[in-house]
Amino acid sequence: MQHKTRIFLLLFSTLLLVLLVSQFLLSVRAAGTEPEEIKLHAKAAVLMDASSGRILYAKDAEEVLPMASTTKIMTCILALEYGNLQDYAKASSYAASMPKVKLYVKDGEYYQLKDLLYSLMLESHNDAAVVIAEHIAGSTEAFADMMNQKARDLGCFDTFFITPNGLDATATCKDGSVKSHSTTAADLARIMSYCIMTSPQKEEFLKITRTDSYSFGSFKEKDGSFIPSGRTFTCNNHNAFLGMMEGALSGKTGFTGNAGYCYVGALREGDRTFVVSLLACGWPNHKTYKWNDTMALMNYGLENFEFHSLSEAAFDESRLDPVKVIGGQVKNLGETAYTKVEIDRKNDWTGLLLKKGEQIQVDFQMSHELKAPVKAGTPVGTIRYLVGGVLYKLEYIVASEDVPAIDFPWCVKQILLRYSL
């Protein structure tokens, strides 16, 4: 009887232990130590820290998909960077032939570039995009080359632009392959981050995309001057997200039959700036899916990520000792040549968003000796800042002074100095 009691107590204790462990694991999951799954309608989505480019949440972020009129953020930023807002751009018959949504430009009419950008970003007019592209680059094909080069410059290697307005299109490349007008959620978020954080025209981009309503007119040329043609237009902003969340900063909608509903938008709260990109986020009649997904991702970012300054983990420059230079000139014979070193800090961001429990790790590597000659600015080592093994910032340690190599004139000078003593 006593033996059975012991077995019962042992089984009861084991069961109680299992229940306690299970309850603990459930509480850990609830506390957010495991990645949270957000239910999204979009086929591909990204939540990005716009300052550092860190992806905070992703769903099929690298899948190549059409992006519809979200394309126009690239059209706009290139026009701002390469164009003059006061220029008059002439509408061609090709521009006038674009399908809806359109401004209904007329062949031979003129528009100020500034006005066309509001038409482009507020109402998403397809013909305005073509007038802009032809004005900036001479043709839509040449403008697409500019768009693709900019994408590569930004590290967006899975993006391919064909049109300035985002209409579904395919093109045969030089290697014979056929590519579609497309991007990835990760690339689209990078492009938006550039538009609002890094571009020299970021403030003008934000001003245009945040405007509620804008009115302007077209022009005709007469005796070398531009005079109003009598046609006037009013554009209203269709980015409903601007009124949905406090801190909503910018954004662009898009839709085509192939792409479905797409969206890229930004939100700023204090020192945190988030970008959301959505591709294939439903088809008619699911126009509101993109707003639901955007708010879900933005709220996830606001609730789970805080800004951490790089200074919290910044490498102490006082720890950098001079580096020995083999074969370097010295003031007195028999001495050892050294060069002082410094950190070349040129990157334009000062921190990144981290989830609770995450930390910035610092990896420091530096050469112990160099071979003469050494020029100031010569790389000596690196300082890498990582989170979870992923590199987010790289700083170079460089020589801060020249160290010439021992040569014949230096040897003669040393001999003369020795014998003069």
ZATOR-856744 format. One line per field, with one value per residue (C-alpha): chain; residue number from 1; x, y, z. Coordinates in nm, 3 decimals, padded with zeros to 5 digits, always signed. Layout:
BEGIN
kette A  ...
nr NUM  ...
c1 X  ...
c2 Y  ...
c3 Z  ...
//
This chain:
BEGIN
kette A  A  A  A  A  A  A  A  A  A  A  A  A  A  A  A  A  A  A  A  A  A  A  A  A  A  A  A  A  A  A  A  A  A  A  A  A  A  A  A  A  A  A  A  A  A  A  A  A  A  A  A  A  A  A  A  A  A  A  A  A  A  A  A  A  A  A  A  A  A  A  A  A  A  A  A  A  A  A  A  A  A  A  A  A  A  A  A  A  A  A  A  A  A  A  A  A  A  A  A  A  A  A  A  A  A  A  A  A  A  A  A  A  A  A  A  A  A  A  A  A  A  A  A  A  A  A  A  A  A  A  A  A  A  A  A  A  A  A  A  A  A  A  A  A  A  A  A  A  A  A  A  A  A  A  A  A  A  A  A  A  A  A  A  A  A  A  A  A  A  A  A  A  A  A  A  A  A  A  A  A  A  A  A  A  A  A  A  A  A  A  A  A  A  A  A  A  A  A  A  A  A  A  A  A  A  A  A  A  A  A  A  A  A  A  A  A  A  A  A  A  A  A  A  A  A  A  A  A  A  A  A  A  A  A  A  A  A  A  A  A  A  A  A  A  A  A  A  A  A  A  A  A  A  A  A  A  A  A  A  A  A  A  A  A  A  A  A  A  A  A  A  A  A  A  A  A  A  A  A  A  A  A  A  A  A  A  A  A  A  A  A  A  A  A  A  A  A  A  A  A  A  A  A  A  A  A  A  A  A  A  A  A  A  A  A  A  A  A  A  A  A  A  A  A  A  A  A  A  A  A  A  A  A  A  A  A  A  A  A  A  A  A  A  A  A  A  A  A  A  A  A  A  A  A  A  A  A  A  A  A  A  A  A  A  A  A  A  A  A  A  A  A  A  A  A  A  A  A  A  A  A  A  A  A  A  A  A  A  A  A  A  A  A  A  A  A  A  A  A  A  A  A  A  A  A  A  A  A  A  A  A  A  A  A  A  A  A  A  A  A
nr 1  2  3  4  5  6  7  8  9  10  11  12  13  14  15  16  17  18  19  20  21  22  23  24  25  26  27  28  29  30  31  32  33  34  35  36  37  38  39  40  41  42  43  44  45  46  47  48  49  50  51  52  53  54  55  56  57  58  59  60  61  62  63  64  65  66  67  68  69  70  71  72  73  74  75  76  77  78  79  80  81  82  83  84  85  86  87  88  89  90  91  92  93  94  95  96  97  98  99  100  101  102  103  104  105  106  107  108  109  110  111  112  113  114  115  116  117  118  119  120  121  122  123  124  125  126  127  128  129  130  131  132  133  134  135  136  137  138  139  140  141  142  143  144  145  146  147  148  149  150  151  152  153  154  155  156  157  158  159  160  161  162  163  164  165  166  167  168  169  170  171  172  173  174  175  176  177  178  179  180  181  182  183  184  185  186  187  188  189  190  191  192  193  194  195  196  197  198  199  200  201  202  203  204  205  206  207  208  209  210  211  212  213  214  215  216  217  218  219  220  221  222  223  224  225  226  227  228  229  230  231  232  233  234  235  236  237  238  239  240  241  242  243  244  245  246  247  248  249  250  251  252  253  254  255  256  257  258  259  260  261  262  263  264  265  266  267  268  269  270  271  272  273  274  275  276  277  278  279  280  281  282  283  284  285  286  287  288  289  290  291  292  293  294  295  296  297  298  299  300  301  302  303  304  305  306  307  308  309  310  311  312  313  314  315  316  317  318  319  320  321  322  323  324  325  326  327  328  329  330  331  332  333  334  335  336  337  338  339  340  341  342  343  344  345  346  347  348  349  350  351  352  353  354  355  356  357  358  359  360  361  362  363  364  365  366  367  368  369  370  371  372  373  374  375  376  377  378  379  380  381  382  383  384  385  386  387  388  389  390  391  392  393  394  395  396  397  398  399  400  401  402  403  404  405  406  407  408  409  410  411  412  413  414  415  416  417  418  419  420  421
c1 +00.000  +00.283  +00.458  +00.145  +00.121  +00.480  +00.414  +00.100  +00.290  +00.570  +00.325  +00.137  +00.463  +00.570  +00.235  +00.247  +00.600  +00.490  +00.197  +00.421  +00.678  +00.402  +00.257  +00.602  +00.662  +00.323  +00.405  +00.741  +00.570  +00.316  +00.599  +00.721  +01.047  +00.949  +00.883  +00.524  +00.322  +00.111  -00.187  -00.152  -00.349  -00.047  +00.144  +00.469  +00.530  +00.810  +00.834  +01.164  +01.361  +01.398  +01.708  +01.926  +01.748  +01.699  +01.403  +01.196  +00.930  +00.906  +00.671  +00.821  +01.028  +01.243  +00.967  +00.969  +00.626  +00.475  +00.438  +00.191  +00.193  +00.420  +00.670  +00.599  +00.804  +01.112  +00.980  +00.921  +01.257  +01.451  +01.256  +01.333  +01.702  +01.762  +01.498  +01.420  +01.076  +01.021  +01.085  +00.804  +00.759  +00.589  +00.328  +00.367  +00.104  +00.244  +00.190  -00.165  -00.238  -00.184  -00.478  -00.666  -00.596  -00.485  -00.469  -00.580  -00.282  -00.301  -00.032  +00.173  +00.058  +00.312  +00.310  +00.547  +00.745  +00.643  +00.274  +00.322  +00.478  +00.165  -00.045  +00.183  +00.182  -00.163  -00.382  -00.135  -00.186  -00.021  +00.016  +00.187  +00.449  +00.528  +00.555  +00.797  +01.005  +01.031  +01.125  +01.398  +01.553  +01.417  +01.223  +01.058  +01.320  +01.606  +01.424  +01.380  +01.758  +01.794  +01.544  +01.726  +02.063  +01.927  +01.781  +02.122  +02.285  +02.046  +02.121  +01.789  +01.912  +01.579  +01.399  +01.341  +01.169  +01.020  +00.762  +00.762  +00.402  +00.399  +00.163  +00.211  +00.484  +00.751  +01.077  +01.342  +01.684  +02.017  +02.085  +01.757  +01.571  +01.223  +01.162  +00.854  +00.817  +00.869  +01.032  +01.035  +00.882  +01.233  +01.354  +01.041  +01.091  +01.456  +01.353  +01.097  +01.351  +01.589  +01.318  +01.233  +01.566  +01.868  +01.786  +01.900  +01.541  +01.373  +01.203  +01.046  +00.938  +00.766  +00.607  +00.451  +00.332  +00.179  -00.022  -00.399  -00.501  -00.321  -00.443  -00.259  -00.305  -00.153  +00.036  +00.092  +00.393  +00.361  +00.651  +00.898  +00.692  +00.454  +00.104  -00.193  -00.394  -00.715  -00.731  -00.706  -00.685  -00.722  -00.556  -00.654  -00.436  -00.560  -00.321  -00.584  -00.317  -00.214  -00.532  -00.533  -00.242  -00.066  +00.276  +00.180  +00.445  +00.417  +00.303  +00.192  -00.086  -00.095  -00.315  -00.301  -00.460  -00.133  -00.010  -00.329  -00.342  +00.002  +00.118  +00.434  +00.412  +00.605  +00.536  +00.752  +00.726  +01.006  +01.338  +01.172  +01.079  +00.905  +00.840  +00.583  +00.571  +00.295  +00.270  -00.029  -00.246  -00.577  -00.778  -01.123  -01.328  -01.062  -00.935  -00.909  -00.679  -00.373  -00.480  -00.542  -00.201  -00.022  -00.170  -00.101  +00.267  +00.307  +00.150  +00.377  +00.678  +00.560  +00.487  +00.801  +01.095  +01.283  +01.561  +01.909  +02.194  +02.513  +02.695  +02.569  +02.808  +03.048  +03.410  +03.629  +03.874  +04.121  +04.184  +04.348  +04.727  +04.968  +05.053  +05.408  +05.533  +05.799  +06.059  +05.925  +06.134  +06.203  +06.360  +06.660  +06.837  +06.749  +06.398  +06.082  +05.832  +05.469  +05.156  +04.871  +04.526  +04.169  +03.814  +03.677  +03.315  +03.120  +02.798  +02.481  +02.286  +02.352  +02.147  +01.882  +01.562  +01.597  +01.349  +01.356  +01.652  +01.847  +02.188  +02.439  +02.756  +03.090  +03.355  +03.697  +03.981  +04.303  +04.644  +04.938  +05.185  +05.200  +05.465  +05.600  +05.513  +05.186  +04.953  +04.710  +04.368  +04.511  +04.273  +04.422  +04.119  +03.742  +03.480  +03.159  +02.830  +02.599  +02.266  +02.199  +02.501  +02.374  +02.599  +02.431  +02.723  +03.087  +03.349  +03.706  +04.014  +04.264  +04.617  +04.605  +04.950  +05.198  +05.497  +05.742  +05.953  +06.325  +06.501  +06.847  +06.816  +06.698  +06.997  +07.241  +07.082  +07.119  +07.485  +07.562  +07.381  +07.578  +07.917  +07.836  +07.807
c2 +00.000  +00.234  +00.145  +00.237  +00.568  +00.651  +00.572  +00.789  +01.081  +01.043  +01.046  +01.341  +01.537  +01.462  +01.575  +01.894  +01.967  +01.919  +02.157  +02.421  +02.399  +02.423  +02.728  +02.888  +02.829  +02.980  +03.288  +03.321  +03.312  +03.568  +03.794  +03.809  +03.619  +03.422  +03.595  +03.708  +03.607  +03.890  +03.793  +03.986  +03.993  +04.094  +03.825  +04.003  +04.261  +04.436  +04.656  +04.846  +05.075  +05.360  +05.499  +05.188  +04.979  +04.699  +04.473  +04.437  +04.206  +04.028  +03.809  +03.675  +03.993  +03.881  +03.752  +03.942  +04.090  +04.377  +04.700  +04.915  +05.289  +05.257  +05.291  +05.663  +05.725  +05.654  +05.872  +06.156  +06.142  +06.129  +06.427  +06.620  +06.531  +06.585  +06.838  +07.204  +07.249  +07.573  +07.412  +07.379  +07.023  +06.958  +06.683  +06.442  +06.244  +05.932  +06.084  +06.184  +05.823  +05.680  +05.495  +05.604  +05.721  +06.034  +06.413  +06.421  +06.619  +06.734  +06.691  +07.012  +07.154  +07.261  +07.202  +07.314  +07.020  +07.109  +07.085  +06.750  +06.603  +06.684  +06.528  +06.224  +06.169  +06.289  +06.152  +05.898  +06.026  +05.796  +06.058  +06.299  +06.030  +06.005  +06.384  +06.392  +06.103  +06.248  +06.589  +06.455  +06.191  +06.249  +05.923  +05.676  +05.416  +05.645  +05.735  +05.365  +05.329  +05.608  +05.437  +05.104  +05.262  +05.438  +05.112  +04.946  +05.239  +05.182  +04.808  +04.709  +04.435  +04.253  +04.558  +04.621  +04.933  +04.958  +05.236  +05.558  +05.502  +05.135  +05.001  +04.628  +04.577  +04.333  +04.397  +04.189  +04.244  +04.252  +03.891  +03.781  +03.726  +03.871  +04.062  +04.222  +04.560  +04.438  +04.470  +04.303  +04.423  +04.463  +04.671  +04.888  +04.967  +05.058  +05.299  +05.470  +05.490  +05.667  +05.910  +06.023  +05.984  +06.019  +06.192  +06.555  +06.626  +06.441  +06.751  +06.840  +06.477  +06.485  +06.823  +06.695  +06.360  +06.519  +06.787  +06.743  +06.932  +07.120  +07.331  +07.438  +07.508  +07.415  +07.651  +07.716  +07.869  +08.206  +08.411  +08.228  +08.277  +08.050  +08.175  +08.001  +07.788  +07.831  +07.474  +07.429  +07.120  +07.024  +06.717  +06.554  +06.322  +05.960  +05.833  +05.765  +05.638  +05.999  +06.035  +05.692  +05.702  +05.975  +06.031  +05.908  +06.066  +05.974  +05.702  +05.588  +05.352  +05.137  +04.897  +04.703  +04.378  +04.189  +04.363  +04.385  +04.652  +04.772  +05.028  +05.179  +05.422  +05.575  +05.678  +05.880  +05.881  +06.065  +05.917  +05.615  +05.610  +05.303  +05.209  +04.949  +04.801  +04.571  +04.383  +04.185  +04.299  +04.177  +04.247  +04.406  +04.418  +04.425  +04.781  +04.828  +04.530  +04.750  +04.986  +04.699  +04.547  +04.882  +04.964  +04.612  +04.636  +04.993  +04.906  +04.602  +04.827  +05.091  +04.833  +04.623  +04.836  +05.121  +05.342  +05.268  +05.506  +05.366  +05.549  +05.278  +05.036  +05.274  +05.168  +05.379  +05.555  +05.599  +05.222  +05.262  +05.232  +05.354  +05.089  +04.982  +05.058  +04.823  +05.004  +05.347  +05.659  +05.780  +06.091  +05.910  +05.597  +05.292  +05.405  +05.221  +05.391  +05.417  +05.582  +05.713  +05.585  +05.715  +05.603  +05.730  +05.799  +05.895  +05.694  +05.902  +05.709  +05.706  +05.415  +05.156  +05.007  +04.708  +04.472  +04.410  +04.187  +04.268  +04.430  +04.583  +04.375  +04.531  +04.336  +04.505  +04.398  +04.586  +04.515  +04.521  +04.640  +04.797  +04.811  +05.149  +05.371  +05.452  +05.732  +05.907  +05.744  +05.397  +05.135  +04.967  +04.783  +04.770  +04.810  +04.618  +04.678  +04.375  +04.259  +03.887  +03.830  +04.070  +04.363  +04.705  +04.945  +04.928  +05.183  +05.190  +05.251  +05.447  +05.583  +05.950  +06.047  +05.971  +05.746  +05.747  +05.441  +05.438  +05.552  +05.657  +06.030  +05.939  +05.704  +05.974  +06.222  +05.978  +05.913  +06.286  +06.342  +06.062  +06.182  +06.542  +06.433
c3 +00.000  +00.090  -00.237  -00.439  -00.254  -00.347  -00.714  -00.708  -00.551  -00.807  -01.100  -00.951  -00.903  -01.261  -01.398  -01.191  -01.316  -01.679  -01.626  -01.467  -01.749  -02.011  -01.838  -01.826  -02.198  -02.280  -02.073  -02.250  -02.588  -02.472  -02.360  -02.719  -02.692  -03.001  -03.337  -03.355  -03.660  -03.798  -04.010  -04.334  -04.657  -04.866  -05.051  -04.967  -04.695  -04.506  -04.199  -04.213  -03.987  -04.236  -04.065  -04.075  -04.339  -04.089  -04.173  -03.857  -03.998  -04.331  -04.525  -04.851  -04.862  -05.156  -05.386  -05.716  -05.792  -05.994  -05.792  -05.991  -05.909  -05.607  -05.893  -05.888  -05.573  -05.788  -06.071  -05.827  -05.649  -05.979  -06.114  -05.795  -05.807  -06.180  -06.280  -06.222  -06.064  -06.256  -06.596  -06.851  -06.976  -07.309  -07.336  -07.626  -07.813  -07.644  -07.299  -07.397  -07.499  -07.149  -06.992  -06.682  -06.418  -06.608  -06.606  -06.971  -07.097  -07.458  -07.718  -07.735  -07.401  -07.139  -06.767  -06.495  -06.361  -06.005  -06.096  -06.267  -05.952  -05.752  -06.029  -06.015  -05.638  -05.529  -05.807  -05.954  -06.311  -06.563  -06.835  -06.594  -06.528  -06.900  -06.944  -06.649  -06.782  -07.133  -06.994  -06.764  -06.988  -07.342  -07.352  -07.118  -07.216  -07.114  -06.795  -06.713  -06.745  -06.488  -06.259  -06.280  -06.219  -05.911  -05.788  -05.819  -05.640  -05.351  -05.340  -05.498  -05.731  -05.761  -05.902  -06.271  -06.402  -06.751  -06.718  -06.512  -06.400  -06.298  -06.566  -06.622  -06.881  -07.000  -07.182  -07.357  -07.204  -07.387  -07.288  -07.449  -07.123  -07.074  -06.752  -06.602  -06.438  -06.081  -05.741  -05.400  -05.075  -04.935  -05.232  -05.234  -04.865  -04.934  -05.210  -04.986  -04.703  -04.941  -05.055  -04.701  -04.517  -04.745  -05.072  -05.095  -05.204  -04.916  -04.776  -05.112  -05.155  -04.815  -04.888  -05.211  -05.075  -04.762  -04.947  -04.917  -05.231  -05.509  -05.803  -06.118  -06.487  -06.824  -07.056  -07.423  -07.589  -07.763  -07.897  -07.674  -07.359  -07.171  -07.107  -06.940  -07.181  -06.986  -06.852  -06.474  -06.254  -05.889  -05.741  -05.411  -05.207  -05.214  -04.946  -04.678  -04.437  -04.369  -04.163  -04.003  -03.758  -03.568  -03.720  -04.069  -04.289  -04.655  -04.891  -05.235  -05.342  -05.654  -05.846  -06.174  -06.280  -06.239  -05.926  -05.725  -05.456  -05.345  -05.094  -04.951  -04.660  -04.373  -04.014  -03.774  -03.395  -03.214  -03.325  -03.488  -03.857  -03.996  -04.360  -04.466  -04.815  -04.939  -05.269  -05.402  -05.110  -05.250  -05.564  -05.608  -05.392  -05.121  -05.152  -04.774  -04.712  -04.760  -04.483  -04.242  -04.317  -04.293  -03.952  -03.822  -03.918  -03.794  -03.459  -03.431  -03.484  -03.237  -02.967  -03.001  -03.117  -02.954  -03.087  -02.957  -03.026  -03.171  -02.892  -02.656  -02.825  -03.002  -02.998  -02.769  -02.999  -02.710  -02.729  -03.068  -03.034  -03.305  -03.565  -03.638  -03.990  -04.125  -04.334  -04.244  -04.202  -03.848  -03.704  -03.558  -03.680  -03.474  -03.385  -03.494  -03.724  -03.619  -03.755  -03.548  -03.643  -03.624  -03.700  -04.031  -03.931  -04.243  -04.224  -04.198  -03.935  -03.564  -03.433  -03.509  -03.376  -03.145  -02.989  -02.615  -02.531  -02.848  -02.828  -03.066  -03.081  -03.176  -03.368  -03.380  -03.610  -03.680  -03.833  -03.593  -03.852  -04.195  -04.466  -04.573  -04.745  -04.568  -04.675  -04.442  -04.494  -04.560  -04.408  -04.102  -03.965  -03.929  -03.660  -03.732  -03.553  -03.563  -03.426  -03.423  -03.645  -03.915  -04.005  -03.986  -03.982  -04.082  -03.980  -04.105  -03.894  -04.103  -04.073  -03.975  -04.101  -04.381  -04.317  -04.613  -04.685  -04.617  -04.936  -05.053  -04.966  -04.615  -04.570  -04.686  -04.445  -04.155  -04.237  -04.250  -03.919  -03.755  -03.877  -03.792  -03.433
//
